[in-house]
C-alpha cells in the first residue's frame, strides 16, 4: 500500500510523531483540515490536468512505437531470438557424441 509514495510503516510513524507533537484533540482537527485540503486538491481542475498529462506521458512510448510500426518489428525480432541458446548447442553436442560413439563401437 503506497499513498503518495509513502508506505504503511512510514504513515504509521508519521501518525505517532503527530500524536506526540499535537496531542489527541489537535490531531483530529489537523486530520480534518488535511483531509479537506487533499479533497480540494484532488477535485481541482489543475490536479485533473496534471493526472491527464501524467497518463499521456506514461503511454507515450507505446503510442510512438505503434505509430512508427515498431511493434511489428519488435515481434519479428523476438521471434528470431532463440529462446534457449544452450538447447541448440546441447543438441549439436549430443549429435557429435553419437557420431563419436558409433565410430568407437565399430573398432
C-alpha positions in Angstrom: 0.0 0.0 0.0 1.6 3.3 -1.1 -0.1 6.6 -0.7 1.9 9.4 -2.4 4.9 7.1 -2.5 4.8 6.6 1.3 4.4 3.1 2.7 2.2 1.9 5.5 5.0 1.8 8.1 6.0 5.4 7.2 2.5 6.6 7.6 2.2 4.9 11.0 5.5 6.5 12.0 4.2 10.0 10.9 0.9 9.5 12.8 2.8 8.5 16.0 5.0 11.6 15.8 2.0 13.8 15.1 0.2 12.3 18.1 3.1 13.1 20.3 3.6 16.6 19.0 -0.1 17.7 18.6 -1.9 15.7 21.1 -5.1 13.7 20.5 -7.6 16.6 20.2 -5.4 18.7 17.9 -4.5 15.7 15.9 -8.2 15.1 15.0 -8.7 18.7 13.9 -5.4 18.7 11.9 -6.5 15.5 10.2 -9.8 17.0 9.2 -8.0 20.1 7.8 -5.6 18.0 5.9 -8.4 15.8 4.6 -10.3 18.8 3.3 -7.2 20.2 1.7 -6.5 16.9 -0.1 -10.1 16.6 -1.3 -10.0 20.1 -2.7 -6.6 19.4 -4.3 -7.8 16.1 -5.9 -11.0 17.6 -7.2 -9.4 20.7 -8.6 -9.1 21.2 -12.4 -5.3 21.6 -12.1 -4.9 18.2 -10.5 -7.0 16.6 -13.2 -4.9 18.3 -15.8 -1.7 17.0 -14.2 -3.1 13.5 -13.9 -4.1 13.5 -17.6 -0.6 14.7 -18.6 0.9 12.0 -16.5 -1.2 9.3 -18.1 -0.3 10.6 -21.6 3.4 10.6 -20.7 3.2 7.1 -19.4 1.6 5.9 -22.7 3.7 8.0 -25.0 6.4 5.3 -25.7 3.8 2.7 -26.6 1.9 5.2 -28.8 5.0 6.2 -30.6 6.0 2.6 -31.2 2.5 1.9 -32.6 2.5 4.9 -34.9 6.0 4.1 -36.2 5.2 0.4 -36.8 8.0 -0.7 -34.5 5.8 -3.1 -32.6 5.7 -5.5 -35.7 9.5 -5.2 -36.0 9.8 -6.0 -32.3 7.6 -9.1 -32.6 9.7 -10.2 -35.6 12.9 -9.8 -33.7 11.6 -11.6 -30.7 10.6 -14.5 -33.0 14.1 -14.6 -34.4 15.7 -14.8 -31.0 16.4 -18.4 -29.8 14.6 -19.0 -26.6 17.4 -21.0 -25.0 20.7 -20.8 -26.9 22.1 -23.7 -24.9 19.4 -26.0 -26.2 20.7 -25.7 -29.8 24.3 -26.1 -28.6 23.4 -29.2 -26.4 21.6 -30.8 -29.3 24.6 -30.4 -31.6 27.0 -31.7 -29.0 24.7 -34.8 -28.4 24.7 -35.4 -32.2 28.5 -35.2 -32.3 28.8 -37.5 -29.3 26.6 -40.1 -31.0 28.8 -39.9 -34.1 31.9 -40.5 -31.9 30.3 -43.4 -30.1 29.3 -45.0 -33.4 32.9 -44.6 -34.6 34.3 -46.1 -31.4 31.9 -49.0 -31.3 33.0 -50.0 -34.8 36.5 -50.7 -33.5 
